[in-house]
Amino acid sequence: MDEVARSTSERGELVLRRRDDGSLELRANGVFVMDTLETSTERELATRALGLHGNAGSVLIGGLGLGFTLAATLADPRVSEVTVVEIEPALVDWLRDGTVPHGPALLADPRVTVTVADVALALAEAAPSAYDLVLLDVDNGPGYLVHDTNAGLYRAPALEEARRATRPGGMVVVWSAAESAELEATMADVFGRWRTEAVPYDVDLQGRAETYWLYAGHVAGV
Ligand SMILES: C[S@@+](CC[C@H](N)C(=O)[O-])C[C@H]1O[C@@H](n2cnc3c(N)ncnc32)[C@H](O)[C@@H]1O
């Protein structure tokens, strides 16, 4: 395992490593965040939402990570603008300067705007109905936070801001590394029980079976 890059911010240490099989792995304060080997649910976060939406033009992605949700979003020709909100400036730099090799092409896409900020603040400041889709993958989910400061993002006030920033007929989708009855109940309160769905995905994480979840809230409308 080779260290590729390291950075320190007020949230702690961010490390990018290359495994012996050539894949990249991202860790924050020693906690596994993601790798480039098993990215099916990061991509599904975008493709499922885009598949369910008739005309998704404008997308907000919370958490750039290693860019797989962004790549899947850009692969849809109907998407005309993507706002990516990422809290770690170093990560944006690593994708921009090619430290993450597939990064420069992604960020050079003219449809992409990257903002370095906390996505909870970006959503609170967003204009009403600014986006067709809001895709949130900023942490491991409410039960396994990398950063405790992200707890609020999985609660009603922040999810209500996300709903407010989403056009009628659009969707807010939250990625989680584990099933969370609490998040599902909160989504049901914010979007309505019949407009909320929890979808499990079986993944193989370096030989270990895991189930990741997508929690989707459909914004009433049109
Ligand atoms: C699991 S990764 C996202 C993976 C991404 N979906 C992908 O396809 O590569 C989580 C990302 O969210 C960022 N992040 C964490 N907290 C955040 C916050 N409050 N606002 C914005 N970004 C945040 C992390 O720095 C990290 O880049």
The ligand as an ORCA input file, in Angstrom:
! r2SCAN-3c Opt
* xyz 0 1
  C     -18.115      8.786      0.628
  S     -17.439     10.213     -0.071
  C     -18.471     10.522     -1.443
  C     -18.302      9.530     -2.517
  C     -18.899      9.957     -3.835
  N     -20.318      9.684     -3.849
  C     -18.212      9.250     -4.972
  O     -18.905      8.765     -5.857
  O     -16.999      9.178     -5.025
  C     -17.936     11.489      1.046
  C     -17.421     12.850      0.646
  O     -18.163     13.866      1.334
  C     -17.263     14.853      1.805
  N     -17.929     15.518      2.931
  C     -17.966     15.117      4.227
  N     -18.761     15.939      4.949
  C     -19.223     16.876      4.086
  C     -20.102     17.995      4.237
  N     -20.670     18.279      5.403
  N     -20.354     18.758      3.150
  C     -19.792     18.454      1.937
  N     -18.963     17.404      1.737
  C     -18.693     16.621      2.801
  C     -16.028     14.064      2.153
  O     -14.889     14.902      2.239
  C     -15.975     13.071      1.005
  O     -15.318     13.594     -0.103
*
